[in-house]
């Protein structure tokens, strides 16, 4: 079972991700609605995996999910973070991948997309 942190400014998206993650047998250890909150929650929770929305409101000088991801990787170079993105954010996704993101999920989120992503990032025995 993975311990997962969900980061998205939309409560609807957080709830959708939470439902899928729990259905897959994993634990949602925390949620954040901004990049700043993501960094603070990551420090406290040290999750196995983090989903990070790319586009979020600025808080405490953190502009988006890519900036938050970079700061988390500075704290823990082994952090496993995947970006959650919409069409049209390809440049930000490429920046995130170059900066250490382990992958990305294109909205709308489905259980199949989550399973595919986790199977690429983690050994098969962590998925089921």
C-alpha positions as semicolon CSV with decimal commas, in nm:
position;residue;x (nm);y (nm);z (nm)
1;X;0,000;0,000;0,000
2;X;0,133;0,341;-0,101
3;X;0,101;0,651;0,116
4;X;-0,011;0,928;-0,120
5;X;-0,033;1,307;-0,095
6;X;-0,284;1,472;-0,331
7;X;-0,219;1,832;-0,435
8;X;-0,483;2,020;-0,635
9;X;-0,661;2,351;-0,586
10;X;-0,992;2,190;-0,691
11;X;-1,169;1,999;-0,414
12;X;-1,362;1,814;-0,684
13;X;-1,036;1,687;-0,836
14;X;-0,892;1,599;-0,493
15;X;-1,205;1,401;-0,410
16;X;-1,197;1,220;-0,746
17;X;-0,831;1,127;-0,699
18;X;-0,895;1,021;-0,339
19;X;-1,178;0,790;-0,448
20;X;-0,963;0,622;-0,715
21;X;-0,658;0,589;-0,489
22;X;-0,862;0,431;-0,208
23;X;-1,034;0,196;-0,456
24;X;-0,688;0,078;-0,563
25;X;-0,605;-0,005;-0,201
26;X;-0,370;0,283;-0,128
27;X;-0,384;0,539;0,154
28;X;-0,433;0,913;0,108
29;X;-0,220;1,055;0,389
30;X;-0,284;1,420;0,309
31;X;-0,424;1,681;0,076
32;X;-0,308;2,029;-0,020
33;X;-0,470;2,303;-0,230
34;X;-0,157;2,505;-0,315
35;X;0,209;2,450;-0,389
36;X;0,306;2,608;-0,058
37;X;0,074;2,374;0,134
38;X;0,215;2,081;-0,066
39;X;0,569;2,158;0,051
40;X;0,459;2,191;0,414
41;X;0,252;1,869;0,404
42;X;0,533;1,683;0,227
43;X;0,778;1,779;0,505
44;X;0,541;1,644;0,772
45;X;0,409;1,335;0,595
46;X;0,695;1,221;0,364
47;X;0,456;1,028;0,136
48;X;0,560;0,749;-0,100
49;X;0,399;0,930;-0,392
50;X;0,255;1,275;-0,463
51;X;0,012;1,387;-0,732
52;X;0,076;1,755;-0,811
53;X;-0,157;1,979;-1,010
54;X;0,044;2,205;-1,238
55;X;-0,180;2,511;-1,225
56;X;-0,262;2,645;-0,878
57;X;-0,299;2,987;-0,717
58;X;0,008;3,164;-0,578
59;X;0,064;3,132;-0,205
60;X;0,373;3,237;-0,012
61;X;0,555;3,310;-0,340
62;X;0,499;2,961;-0,486
63;X;0,340;3,010;-0,828
64;X;0,255;2,661;-0,949
65;X;0,295;2,287;-0,903
66;X;0,623;2,275;-1,094
67;X;0,784;2,519;-0,850
68;X;0,647;2,323;-0,554
69;X;0,777;1,997;-0,703
70;X;1,125;2,146;-0,747
71;X;1,130;2,258;-0,381
72;X;1,016;1,915;-0,262
73;X;1,290;1,748;-0,467
74;X;1,541;1,985;-0,305
75;X;1,420;1,845;0,030
76;X;1,422;1,483;-0,088
77;X;1,590;1,391;-0,414
78;X;1,409;1,055;-0,405
79;X;1,060;1,211;-0,396
80;X;0,821;1,048;-0,642
81;X;0,591;1,314;-0,786
82;X;0,364;1,302;-1,089
83;X;0,210;1,610;-1,243
84;X;-0,164;1,637;-1,307
85;X;-0,221;1,842;-1,619
86;X;-0,472;1,966;-1,874
87;X;-0,424;1,998;-2,248
88;X;-0,221;2,307;-2,333
89;X;0,030;2,277;-2,048
90;X;0,290;2,077;-2,241
91;X;0,572;2,325;-2,179
92;X;0,517;2,311;-1,803
93;X;0,501;1,930;-1,815
94;X;0,834;1,913;-1,999
95;X;0,991;2,148;-1,744
96;X;0,856;1,928;-1,465
97;X;0,991;1,607;-1,622
98;X;1,334;1,766;-1,677
99;X;1,328;1,883;-1,314
100;X;1,249;1,543;-1,163
101;X;0,881;1,458;-1,203
102;X;0,837;1,084;-1,251
103;X;0,550;1,125;-1,494
104;X;0,222;1,300;-1,558
105;X;-0,149;1,230;-1,578
106;X;-0,368;1,409;-1,829
107;X;-0,713;1,521;-1,712
108;X;-0,974;1,381;-1,699
109;X;-0,831;1,139;-1,442
110;X;-0,936;0,774;-1,462
111;X;-0,850;0,467;-1,259
112;X;-0,676;0,320;-1,565
113;X;-0,448;0,625;-1,596
114;X;-0,355;0,605;-1,227
115;X;-0,279;0,231;-1,250
116;X;-0,067;0,283;-1,563
117;X;0,131;0,564;-1,398
118;X;0,189;0,376;-1,073
119;X;0,297;0,063;-1,259
120;X;0,566;0,268;-1,436
121;X;0,691;0,435;-1,118
122;X;0,671;0,146;-0,871
123;X;0,742;-0,226;-0,887
124;X;0,437;-0,436;-0,974
125;X;0,406;-0,574;-0,622
126;X;0,325;-0,221;-0,491
127;X;0,030;-0,177;-0,726
128;X;-0,207;-0,453;-0,615
